[in-house]
Amino acid sequence: MALYAFRLDLLHVLVKRGKLTDSDVVTFAVLVNKVERGAGAGLFPALADNTQVPTAAVAMTSRRGAALNWIIGPFELEPDDAVDVIFTATNTSDSQISDQDAERLQLKIMDEILTTAIGAIGGPIGAALGFALGSVTDPVAKFLGWEPRGPCNGLVLADSVAFSGAALGRLGFGPVTVHNSFNSLPNATEFSMTKDYTDAANHDTEICGEVARTEMTFSVLALAPPISTAFYAKRRKSPVGSLAGLRPGGDPVGVKSLLGILP
């Protein structure tokens, strides 16, 4: 059994989606065997052409499960576990939204993504996400109930990268090479990949100009156990206020289950 975490590293806008500078809601989630293990989101503002933004420069303002600083995990994985690493970017630049509204929108998009991903049967999750979110002409109007403000709000990219636990073990992990741009975990080795996307499927070139082109980089982090439960507890956002309030008079609750660690 091995310990892995997953990190969203870098958003590289080659060509923006809108006529204004883009303002993208970026979401990140990891499913294991179709169960959400962590999810988070943040707002990446003022994105012009040829803009590179490391996620360490942007707050993950909405998060749940084992998600912190754009890293989800670590958790134990068996060779036959099915892992889906999901990320999306949605432009909102046609609407001037407050930080509070941005957080509401992040949560709505995360819920839509996870509902679609968990319910996807018989096909790639990324294709299901692209269809579900790409069909939303204005996510600000749909999810916040606002009047539509312009034609260039909408999906920039949506993807899900699938691994088995065994496939993760075969990746070419190496030492951390960039210390200042990305968050990491103690004594982790890393494997990174960059994928490129366009929004050609849902882009109006007559109004919004050139089709958007974007690259997203993410990494898999491998860790050598043991890692203390205190380390897990710092990373996990738990809905529980204290151990004393859990299941009074019921069966004992294991520490691993509280921290979201698979047995």
C-alpha positions as CSV (number, residue, x, y, z in Angstrom):
1,M,0.0,0.0,0.0
2,A,1.3,3.4,-0.9
3,L,0.6,7.0,0.0
4,Y,-0.2,9.5,-2.7
5,A,-1.3,13.1,-3.0
6,F,-2.4,15.2,-6.0
7,R,-1.5,18.8,-6.7
8,L,-2.8,21.3,-9.2
9,D,0.3,23.3,-10.2
10,L,-0.1,25.9,-12.9
11,L,-2.7,27.6,-15.1
12,H,-1.1,28.9,-18.4
13,V,-3.4,31.0,-20.5
14,L,-2.1,31.1,-24.0
15,V,-5.1,32.8,-25.5
16,K,-7.9,34.0,-23.2
17,R,-11.5,33.2,-23.8
18,G,-13.2,36.7,-23.4
19,K,-12.7,40.1,-25.0
20,L,-11.8,41.4,-21.5
21,T,-9.1,39.8,-19.4
22,D,-10.5,36.5,-18.1
23,S,-11.4,35.8,-14.5
24,D,-11.5,32.0,-14.1
25,V,-13.1,29.9,-11.4
26,V,-10.7,26.9,-11.2
27,T,-11.9,23.7,-9.5
28,F,-9.8,20.7,-8.5
29,A,-11.1,17.3,-7.2
30,V,-9.9,13.7,-6.7
31,L,-12.2,10.7,-6.6
32,V,-11.2,7.2,-5.5
33,N,-13.5,4.5,-6.6
34,K,-16.1,7.2,-7.5
35,V,-15.9,8.6,-3.9
36,E,-14.9,12.2,-3.4
37,R,-11.7,12.4,-1.3
38,G,-11.1,16.1,-1.6
39,A,-12.2,19.1,-3.7
40,G,-11.3,22.8,-3.8
41,A,-11.7,25.9,-5.9
42,G,-10.4,29.4,-6.3
43,L,-10.7,32.5,-8.5
44,F,-7.9,33.3,-10.9
45,P,-8.4,37.0,-11.9
46,A,-7.0,39.3,-14.6
47,L,-5.8,36.6,-17.1
48,A,-4.5,38.1,-20.3
49,D,-2.9,36.2,-23.2
50,N,0.4,34.4,-22.3
51,T,-0.3,34.6,-18.5
52,Q,1.1,31.9,-16.3
53,V,-0.3,31.6,-12.7
54,P,1.1,29.0,-10.3
55,T,-1.6,27.9,-7.9
56,A,0.5,28.8,-4.9
57,A,-0.2,32.4,-5.8
58,V,-4.0,31.9,-5.5
59,A,-6.0,31.1,-2.4
60,M,-8.1,27.9,-2.5
61,T,-11.1,29.7,-1.0
62,S,-13.5,26.8,-1.2
63,R,-12.4,23.4,0.0
64,R,-13.6,20.2,1.5
65,G,-12.2,16.8,2.5
66,A,-8.4,16.3,2.3
67,A,-7.8,19.5,0.3
68,L,-5.4,22.3,1.2
69,N,-3.2,24.7,-0.8
70,W,-4.2,23.0,-4.1
71,I,-3.0,19.6,-2.8
72,I,-5.5,16.8,-2.2
73,G,-4.3,14.0,0.1
74,P,-2.2,12.2,1.0
75,F,-4.2,8.9,1.3
76,E,-3.4,5.2,1.0
77,L,-4.2,3.6,-2.3
78,E,-4.3,-0.1,-3.2
79,P,-3.1,-1.3,-6.7
80,D,-6.7,-1.9,-7.9
81,D,-8.1,1.5,-6.7
82,A,-9.5,3.7,-9.5
83,V,-8.4,7.3,-9.2
84,D,-9.8,10.3,-11.1
85,V,-8.0,13.6,-11.0
86,I,-10.5,16.3,-12.1
87,F,-10.0,20.0,-12.9
88,T,-12.0,22.7,-14.7
89,A,-11.7,26.4,-15.5
90,T,-14.7,28.6,-16.1
91,N,-14.5,32.2,-17.3
92,T,-16.7,34.8,-15.4
93,S,-15.2,38.1,-16.8
94,D,-18.4,39.3,-18.3
95,S,-19.8,39.6,-14.8
96,Q,-18.4,41.7,-12.0
97,I,-18.8,39.3,-9.0
98,S,-17.7,39.9,-5.4
99,D,-15.5,37.6,-3.5
100,Q,-18.6,36.2,-1.6
101,D,-20.4,35.6,-4.9
102,A,-17.2,34.0,-6.3
103,E,-17.2,31.5,-3.4
104,R,-20.9,30.7,-4.0
105,L,-20.2,30.1,-7.7
106,Q,-17.2,27.9,-6.8
107,L,-19.3,25.7,-4.6
108,K,-22.1,25.4,-7.2
109,I,-19.6,24.4,-9.9
110,M,-17.9,21.9,-7.7
111,D,-21.2,20.3,-6.9
112,E,-22.1,20.1,-10.6
113,I,-18.7,18.6,-11.4
114,L,-18.8,16.0,-8.7
115,T,-22.4,15.0,-9.4
116,T,-21.6,14.6,-13.1
117,A,-18.3,12.7,-12.4
118,I,-19.7,10.3,-9.8
119,G,-22.7,9.6,-12.1
120,A,-20.7,9.1,-15.3
121,I,-21.2,5.5,-16.5
122,G,-19.6,3.8,-19.5
123,G,-17.5,6.7,-20.8
124,P,-14.7,9.1,-19.9
125,I,-15.5,11.5,-17.0
126,G,-13.8,14.4,-18.8
127,A,-16.2,14.1,-21.8
128,A,-19.2,14.0,-19.4
129,L,-17.9,17.1,-17.6
130,G,-17.3,18.9,-20.9
131,F,-20.8,18.2,-22.1
132,A,-22.5,19.2,-18.8
133,L,-20.6,22.4,-18.2
134,G,-20.1,23.3,-21.9
135,S,-23.9,23.4,-22.4
136,V,-24.2,26.1,-19.7
137,T,-24.0,29.3,-21.8
138,D,-23.6,31.6,-18.8
139,P,-22.6,29.8,-15.5
140,V,-22.9,33.0,-13.5
141,A,-26.5,33.4,-14.7
142,K,-27.3,29.7,-14.1
143,F,-25.7,29.1,-10.8
144,L,-26.2,32.5,-9.1
145,G,-29.5,33.4,-10.7
146,W,-28.2,36.6,-12.3
147,E,-29.2,38.2,-15.6
148,P,-26.9,37.1,-18.4
149,R,-24.2,39.8,-18.7
150,G,-22.3,38.8,-21.9
151,P,-21.4,36.1,-24.4
152,C,-17.9,35.1,-23.2
153,N,-18.6,33.7,-19.8
154,G,-18.4,29.9,-19.9
155,L,-16.3,26.8,-19.8
156,V,-12.6,27.1,-20.7
157,L,-11.6,23.5,-20.0
158,A,-12.8,20.4,-18.1
159,D,-10.9,17.2,-17.8
160,S,-10.4,14.1,-15.7
161,V,-7.2,12.0,-15.8
162,A,-7.7,8.4,-14.7
163,F,-5.1,6.2,-12.9
164,S,-5.1,2.9,-11.1
165,G,-3.2,2.6,-7.9
166,A,-0.8,0.2,-9.8
167,A,-0.3,2.8,-12.6
168,L,0.6,5.5,-10.1
169,G,3.3,3.2,-8.8
170,R,4.9,3.0,-12.2
171,L,5.2,6.8,-12.7
172,G,8.7,8.3,-13.0
173,F,8.8,10.1,-9.6
174,G,11.7,12.4,-8.9
175,P,12.8,15.0,-6.3
176,V,11.0,18.4,-6.1
177,T,12.7,20.7,-8.7
178,V,10.9,24.0,-8.1
179,H,10.7,25.1,-4.5
180,N,9.2,28.6,-4.7
181,S,6.3,28.3,-7.2
182,F,4.4,25.3,-5.8
183,N,3.4,24.0,-2.4
184,S,4.6,20.5,-1.6
185,L,4.6,17.9,1.2
186,P,7.5,16.8,3.4
187,N,9.9,14.2,1.8
188,A,7.7,13.8,-1.3
189,T,8.8,12.8,-4.7
190,E,6.8,14.1,-7.7
191,F,5.6,13.3,-11.2
192,S,4.2,16.2,-13.2
193,M,2.2,16.4,-16.5
194,T,0.9,19.3,-18.6
195,K,-2.2,19.0,-20.8
196,D,-3.4,21.5,-23.4
197,Y,-7.0,22.5,-24.2
198,T,-9.2,24.7,-26.4
199,D,-12.8,25.9,-25.9
200,A,-13.6,25.5,-29.6
201,A,-16.7,23.4,-28.7
202,N,-18.5,26.3,-27.0
203,H,-16.7,29.5,-28.2
204,D,-18.3,32.2,-30.3
205,T,-15.5,33.5,-32.4
206,E,-17.5,36.3,-34.0
207,I,-18.2,37.9,-30.6
208,C,-15.4,36.7,-28.3
209,G,-12.5,36.5,-30.8
210,E,-9.9,33.7,-31.1
211,V,-10.6,30.3,-29.6
212,A,-9.1,30.1,-26.1
213,R,-6.0,27.9,-25.6
214,T,-5.0,26.9,-22.1
215,E,-2.5,24.6,-20.5
216,M,-2.9,23.0,-17.1
217,T,-0.2,21.3,-15.1
218,F,-0.7,18.9,-12.2
219,S,1.5,16.6,-10.2
220,V,1.2,13.3,-8.4
221,L,3.2,13.2,-5.1
222,A,4.4,10.0,-3.6
223,L,5.2,9.8,0.1
224,A,6.9,7.2,2.2
225,P,4.8,6.1,5.3
226,P,4.5,6.5,8.2
227,I,3.1,10.0,8.4
228,S,1.7,11.1,11.7
229,T,-2.1,11.5,12.3
230,A,-1.3,15.1,13.4
231,F,-0.1,15.8,9.9
232,Y,-3.3,14.4,8.4
233,A,-5.4,16.3,10.9
234,K,-3.9,19.7,9.9
235,R,-4.7,19.0,6.2
236,R,-8.3,17.7,6.6
237,K,-11.2,20.1,6.8
238,S,-13.6,18.2,9.1
239,P,-17.2,19.0,9.6
240,V,-16.9,17.7,13.2
241,G,-16.1,20.1,16.0
242,S,-14.6,17.6,18.5
243,L,-14.2,13.9,19.1
244,A,-16.4,14.2,22.2
245,G,-19.5,15.0,20.1
246,L,-19.2,12.0,17.9
247,R,-21.7,9.1,18.1
248,P,-22.4,9.4,21.9
249,G,-23.2,6.0,23.3
250,G,-22.5,4.3,20.0
251,D,-19.7,2.3,18.5
252,P,-16.2,3.6,18.8
253,V,-14.9,5.8,16.0
254,G,-11.5,5.1,14.6
255,V,-8.9,7.9,14.1
256,K,-8.3,6.9,10.5
257,S,-12.0,7.2,9.6
258,L,-12.1,10.7,11.1
259,L,-9.1,11.8,9.1
260,G,-10.4,10.3,5.9
261,I,-7.7,7.6,5.6
262,L,-8.7,4.5,3.8
263,P,-8.1,1.3,5.9
